Amino acid sequence: MKVSVITVVLNNFEKVERAIKSVKGQTYEDLEYIVIDGGSTDGTVDVIKKYGGFISKWVSEPDGGIYDAFNKGIRLSTGDVVGFLGSDDFYAEATVIEKVVGRFKESGADGVYGDLLYVNREGRIIRYWRGGKYRRELIQRGWMPPHPTLFLKNELYRTYGLYRTDMRVSADYEMCLRLLWKANIKLDYIPEVLVIMERGGISNRSIMSKIRTMIEDYRAIKDNEVGGIDLVILKRLTKMHQFIKLRSDVYKGDVIVWF
């Protein structure tokens, strides 16, 4: 089973090398790594070129936003399974892809996901997103899998379409609703942290971004006939427990050190 990992980046010279090293350090061998750069001018492209012998395919050109870049990566991908790793993010351990592939083979699922850990710039844990076991009815309670940990069969994109580029912040949520609710695909869960994300996603940067996210979430909900405005509220309420009490057994201590 071939796995395509896609990293989308724009002017992130300081962190993109960590993401690339994280993929390069994976133990799974049948791996295709694709980097989509949005036309960086800060030295990011030099870092990409530095790892040209490892990166399978890369492009550097202006795009229409993160979801347009996601779609570029998917179109270039040839793997049986596709996953995304942000330029600020890294895998929790070297065996993540190996474990994901093993779960695909064992379960026959269409998608596999796990848990997501958020850290601040100092590496201190600030949020733990436990995906939990999937049940379809959870969608109507505001649940969604942690998108950075979600690996999907490539054929799903061919069948059900790519990310919507008319959305700036919620196309990942819309994709989950489209696949999980409308297409009713099969998901399987790995109860471990798969990805560590440095805080600062596009939907978390400002009050205006939060308002835009809520508006786009509502569009996604209505377009996929899942519910109404109450689901927008429920989606936010499901996140509250992630901040209230961090699990002490996630990592020893509360600082992540990445070498």
Residue pairs with C-beta under 8 A, 6 or more apart in sequence:
1 30
1 80
1 81
1 101
1 104
1 105
2 30
2 31
2 32
2 78
2 79
2 80
2 81
3 28
3 30
3 31
3 32
3 79
3 80
3 81
3 82
3 83
3 97
3 100
3 101
3 151
4 31
4 32
4 33
4 34
4 73
4 77
4 78
4 79
4 81
4 82
4 83
4 154
5 23
5 31
5 32
5 33
5 34
5 82
5 83
5 84
5 85
5 97
6 34
6 35
6 36
6 70
6 73
6 74
6 77
6 82
6 83
6 84
6 85
7 16
7 19
7 20
7 23
7 33
7 34
7 35
7 36
7 84
7 85
7 86
7 87
8 35
8 36
8 38
8 66
8 69
8 70
8 73
8 84
8 86
8 87
9 16
9 19
9 35
9 36
9 37
9 38
9 40
9 44
9 48
9 87
10 37
10 38
10 39
10 40
10 44
11 38
11 40
11 41
11 42
11 44
12 40
12 42
12 44
12 87
12 88
13 40
13 42
13 43
13 44
13 46
13 47
15 87
15 88
15 198
16 44
16 47
16 48
16 87
17 47
17 50
17 51
18 90
18 258
19 85
19 86
19 87
19 88
19 89
19 90
20 33
20 35
20 47
20 48
20 51
20 54
20 55
21 90
22 85
22 89
22 90
22 91
23 31
23 33
23 85
23 91
24 33
24 51
24 54
25 91
25 94
26 91
26 94
26 95
26 96
26 97
26 98
27 94
27 95
27 97
27 98
28 95
28 97
28 98
28 101
31 97
32 56
32 57
32 77
32 78
32 79
33 54
33 55
33 56
34 55
34 56
34 57
34 58
34 73
34 76
34 77
35 48
35 55
35 57
35 58
35 59
36 58
36 59
36 63
36 69
36 70
36 72
36 73
37 44
37 45
37 48
37 58
37 59
37 60
37 61
38 60
38 61
38 62
38 63
38 69
39 60
39 61
39 62
39 63
40 60
45 60
48 55
48 58
48 60
52 58
57 76
59 72
59 76
63 69
63 72
64 165
65 165
65 168
66 202
67 163
67 164
67 165
67 167
67 168
67 171
67 172
68 165
70 84
70 162
70 163
70 171
71 162
71 163
71 165
73 82
73 84
74 82
74 154
74 157
74 162
75 162
77 154
79 154
80 153
80 154
81 100
81 101
81 104
81 151
81 152
81 153
81 154
82 151
82 152
82 153
82 154
82 157
83 97
83 100
83 150
83 151
83 152
84 147
84 148
84 150
85 91
85 148
85 195
86 148
86 197
86 201
88 197
88 198
88 200
89 148
89 195
89 196
89 197
89 198
90 195
90 196
90 258
91 97
91 194
91 195
91 196
92 117
92 192
92 193
92 194
92 195
92 196
96 194
96 195
99 190
99 192
99 194
100 112
100 114
100 151
100 190
100 194
103 109
103 112
103 188
103 190
104 112
104 151
104 153
104 188
106 188
107 186
107 188
108 186
109 186
109 187
109 188
110 152
110 153
110 156
110 179
110 185
110 186
110 187
111 145
111 150
111 151
111 152
111 153
111 156
111 179
111 185
111 186
111 187
111 188
112 150
112 151
112 187
112 188
112 189
112 190
113 131
113 134
113 145
113 146
113 149
113 150
113 151
113 187
113 188
113 189
113 190
113 194
114 131
114 146
114 149
114 189
114 190
114 191
114 192
114 193
114 194
114 195
115 128
115 129
115 130
115 131
115 146
115 149
115 190
115 191
115 192
115 193
115 194
115 250
116 128
116 129
116 131
116 146
116 148
116 149
116 193
116 194
116 195
116 196
116 197
117 125
117 127
117 128
117 129
117 193
117 195
117 196
117 197
117 250
117 251
117 256
118 125
118 126
118 127
118 128
118 129
118 196
118 197
118 198
118 199
119 125
119 126
119 196
119 197
119 198
119 199
119 256
120 126
120 198
120 199
121 198
121 199
122 255
123 255
123 256
123 257
123 258
124 254
124 255
124 256
125 246
125 250
125 251
125 254
125 255
125 256
126 199
126 243
127 199
127 242
127 243
127 246
128 193
128 242
128 246
128 247
128 250
129 146
129 239
129 242
130 191
130 242
130 247
131 145
131 146
131 149
131 189
131 191
132 143
132 189
133 189
134 145
134 180
134 187
134 188
134 189
136 180
136 181
136 184
139 177
139 180
139 181
139 226
140 226
140 227
140 231
141 234
141 238
142 231
142 233
142 234
142 235
142 236
142 237
142 238
143 238
144 173
144 176
144 177
144 180
144 235
145 176
145 187
145 189
146 195
147 172
147 173
147 176
148 195
148 197
149 194
149 195
150 176
152 179
156 179
156 183
156 185
159 183
160 178
160 179
160 182
160 183
161 178
163 171
163 172
163 174
163 175
164 171
164 174
164 175
165 171
167 174
167 216
167 219
167 220
168 202
168 212
168 216
169 202
169 203
169 209
169 212
169 213
169 216
170 203
170 213
170 216
170 217
170 219
170 220
171 216
173 216
173 217
173 220
173 235
174 216
174 219
174 220
174 223
174 224
177 220
177 221
177 224
177 226
178 224
179 185
180 187
181 224
181 225
181 226
182 224
182 225
193 250
193 251
196 256
196 258
202 209
203 209
203 210
203 212
203 213
204 210
214 232
214 236
217 231
217 232
217 235
218 229
218 232
221 227
221 228
221 231
221 232
222 228
246 254
